[in-house]
Amino acid sequence: MTSNTAEITGLTLIEKIVEFLKHSPEPKKWNFKKWHPQSGGFIELKQINTLCEIFTPEYFIANDVKSNMRVAIEGSFIFKRKLETYSEVITKMNSVINRGNPHPNDIEWDLFRLRADYEDLFKYKIDLERIVKPRGVIIEMSPKYSYTYSLKRKVSRSIDFSNIDSQLASIIDPLNRTFSIDQLINDYNYPLDVVYDDF
């Protein structure tokens, strides 16, 4: 059997949620019962639920994927952690805030402010990706739309998500852990991606 060497991190959970919300933004669909067990949507929810168990265990409820997703998006898991856990993150944030300031003044961060900042950034990523990285593939396009499409594609490709992703990842998992797919399959019965979407 071939080994799967793909790496899974806290950012993977964030990306999986963002991708799922592109086709199913309504919370009523964040439920295993709404999907056929072999559908793409069901498998995506199983993956998200497993990753919530690993990266946001503080409020994890085994089969309540809707609650688990809300915890991951809204950042309520932060309230169960010590502020010291985020000392490196806070140092970086204050450094950016004070860059170029002749009278630097470090903000006194607390868990409430950190959670609000995280949720705001996560929802911004959701909204932005929905526009610049729409789900699905364009198979055929009328020539009259190709020019505007090329302009939109050029703008989309110029947007750099790396700083947003780095910040979200460092908050959801300050330990920056990495897991292999094989490890998740063996330890958590993690489902593999489907080849074809069936929603």
Helices and strands as residue ranges (DSSP letters): E 7-8, H 10-23, G 27-29, G 32-34, H 40-55, G 57-59, H 65-74, G 76-80, G 83-86, H 87-97, H 111-132, H 143-158, H 162-172, E 179-180, H 181-188
